[in-house]
Amino acid sequence: MKQTILVATTNPGKVKELAEMLADAAKRIQWVSLGDFPEATEVVEDGATFAQNARKKALGYAEQTGLWTLADDSGLAIDALDGAPGVRSARFAADEAASTDRKAIDRANYEKVLRLMDAVPDARRTARFVCHVALAQPGNILLEAAGCIDGVIGREPKGENGFGYDPVFYIPSLGKTAAELDSRTKNRISHRGRAIALLKPRLYDLLT
């Protein structure tokens, strides 16, 4: 029998990535998302750290649905902006987005970053993507892991294969932005990919 796991997001990009990263467990996991639970009350992400938000979301949605819940809090930390947008990454430009459409929100977010970074010289454009993941059952955190990847903020968006800040996050060792990477490469080296890689063997132990 498959274990049903709720992915605590309405972002289809995240659901797709997680399913791909854990594809070899497809016979043991039935994935559902918050889109399958329109009655669920939103868990407010008011933690000061990515870890706090991931734990709060995992526990909050597990309590509401009774399901094992996998939540992550991920974001962009830019050195020249004192770590911003940080835990506010998903809503950094909330007041500037043209609509509630996810792509429009993503565009508003990275365009705000580009404006704030316009006068910052190349040597000071360092940044990193950070991800903390937590798996919970009602009342209890089962597993946690974290991952990050270093890069720099580009001068203009490039690439179509991604979401969030991927088009402006340039990875010097690969000579590409995160949005220019194919899905297989991105899933392997991304902050979320690295966190899931650490979580994966322990998740499989739980499933067996």
C-alpha positions in Angstrom: 0.0 0.0 0.0 1.3 3.5 -0.9 2.0 6.1 1.8 0.1 9.3 1.0 2.4 12.3 1.5 1.1 15.9 1.2 3.5 18.4 -0.3 2.7 21.6 1.6 2.6 23.9 -1.4 0.3 25.2 -4.1 3.4 25.9 -6.3 3.2 23.3 -9.1 6.9 23.8 -9.8 7.9 22.6 -6.3 5.5 19.6 -6.6 7.0 18.6 -9.9 10.6 18.9 -8.7 10.0 16.9 -5.5 8.2 14.1 -7.5 11.1 13.9 -9.9 13.7 13.9 -7.1 11.9 11.0 -5.4 10.8 9.2 -8.6 12.4 5.9 -7.5 9.9 5.8 -4.6 6.9 6.3 -6.9 5.6 2.8 -6.1 5.6 3.6 -2.4 4.4 7.2 -2.3 1.1 8.8 -3.4 1.8 12.5 -3.7 -1.0 15.1 -3.1 -0.7 18.9 -2.8 -2.5 21.7 -1.1 -4.5 22.0 -4.3 -6.2 18.8 -3.3 -7.3 20.4 0.1 -9.0 23.8 -0.8 -10.6 23.8 2.6 -7.2 23.8 4.4 -6.4 27.0 6.4 -3.2 28.6 5.4 -0.3 28.2 7.8 1.3 31.6 8.3 5.0 31.5 7.6 6.1 34.0 10.4 9.3 32.2 11.5 12.6 34.0 11.6 14.4 31.2 9.8 13.8 28.7 7.0 13.9 25.9 9.5 11.2 27.4 11.7 8.9 27.9 8.7 9.4 24.5 7.3 8.6 22.8 10.6 5.5 25.0 11.2 4.1 24.3 7.8 4.7 20.5 8.0 3.1 20.3 11.4 0.3 22.6 10.7 -0.9 20.9 7.5 -0.3 17.4 9.0 -2.6 18.4 11.8 -5.3 19.6 9.4 -5.2 16.7 7.0 -4.0 13.8 9.1 -1.4 13.1 6.5 2.3 12.8 6.5 3.3 16.3 5.2 6.5 17.4 3.5 7.1 21.1 3.7 10.1 23.2 2.7 11.0 26.8 3.2 13.4 28.0 0.5 14.7 31.3 -0.4 17.4 33.5 -1.8 20.0 35.2 0.5 22.0 38.0 -1.1 25.0 39.2 0.8 24.8 42.8 -0.5 21.2 43.0 0.8 22.2 41.7 4.2 20.6 38.3 3.5 17.4 39.6 1.9 15.0 38.6 0.6 15.6 35.6 2.9 12.4 34.1 4.5 10.4 36.7 2.6 11.6 35.4 -0.8 8.2 34.2 -2.0 6.5 37.5 -1.2 9.4 40.0 -1.6 7.5 42.1 -4.1 4.0 41.2 -3.0 2.7 44.7 -3.4 4.3 45.1 -6.9 3.0 41.9 -8.6 0.7 42.5 -11.5 -1.6 39.7 -10.4 -1.9 36.7 -8.1 -0.5 34.5 -10.9 2.6 32.6 -9.8 4.7 33.6 -12.8 3.7 37.2 -12.4 4.7 37.1 -8.7 8.0 35.4 -9.5 8.8 38.1 -12.2 8.0 40.9 -9.8 10.2 39.4 -7.1 13.3 39.0 -9.3 12.8 42.3 -11.0 12.8 44.0 -7.6 16.1 42.2 -6.8 17.6 43.4 -10.1 16.6 47.0 -9.3 18.1 46.8 -5.8 21.3 45.3 -7.1 21.6 47.6 -10.1 24.6 49.6 -8.7 26.3 46.7 -7.0 29.6 45.7 -8.7 30.1 42.1 -9.9 32.5 41.2 -7.1 29.8 41.9 -4.5 26.8 40.1 -6.2 27.3 36.9 -4.3 24.2 35.0 -3.1 23.0 31.6 -2.2 19.8 29.6 -2.4 18.9 27.9 0.9 16.3 25.2 1.5 15.1 23.5 4.7 12.8 20.5 4.4 10.7 18.9 7.2 8.5 15.8 7.1 5.8 15.6 9.8 3.0 13.5 10.9 0.3 15.0 13.2 2.1 16.2 16.3 5.6 15.1 15.4 8.5 16.0 13.1 9.8 12.8 11.5 12.7 14.1 9.4 14.6 17.3 8.6 17.4 18.2 6.2 18.9 21.3 4.7 20.8 22.2 1.5 22.3 25.3 -0.2 24.0 26.3 -3.4 26.2 29.4 -4.0 26.0 31.7 -7.0 25.8 35.3 -8.0 23.0 37.6 -9.1 23.1 38.2 -12.8 22.3 41.5 -14.6 19.3 40.2 -16.5 17.0 37.2 -16.4 18.0 34.2 -18.6 16.4 30.8 -19.1 12.9 29.4 -19.0 13.3 26.1 -17.1 12.6 27.1 -13.5 10.6 29.3 -11.2 11.2 31.9 -8.5 14.6 33.6 -8.8 16.1 31.0 -11.0 16.4 33.3 -14.1 18.7 35.7 -12.2 20.7 33.2 -10.1 23.9 32.6 -12.0 26.1 29.6 -11.2 29.7 30.4 -12.2 30.9 26.8 -12.1 28.3 25.8 -14.7 28.2 29.1 -16.7 24.4 29.2 -16.6 21.6 30.5 -14.5 19.4 28.0 -12.6 16.7 28.6 -15.2 19.0 27.5 -18.0 19.7 24.1 -16.5 17.9 21.0 -17.6 15.7 19.5 -14.9 18.0 16.5 -14.2 21.0 18.7 -13.5 19.0 21.2 -11.5 17.5 18.5 -9.3 20.9 17.2 -8.6 22.8 20.4 -7.6 20.1 22.7 -6.4 19.5 23.7 -2.8 16.3 21.7 -2.7 17.9 18.8 -4.5 20.7 18.7 -2.0 18.3 18.8 0.9 16.1 16.0 -0.6 19.2 13.9 -1.3 20.0 14.0 2.4 16.4 13.3 3.4 15.8 10.5 0.8 17.6 7.5 2.5 15.9 8.2 5.8 12.5 8.6 4.1 13.0 5.3 2.4 13.8 3.7 5.8 10.5 5.0 7.2 8.6 3.6 4.2 10.1 0.2 4.6 
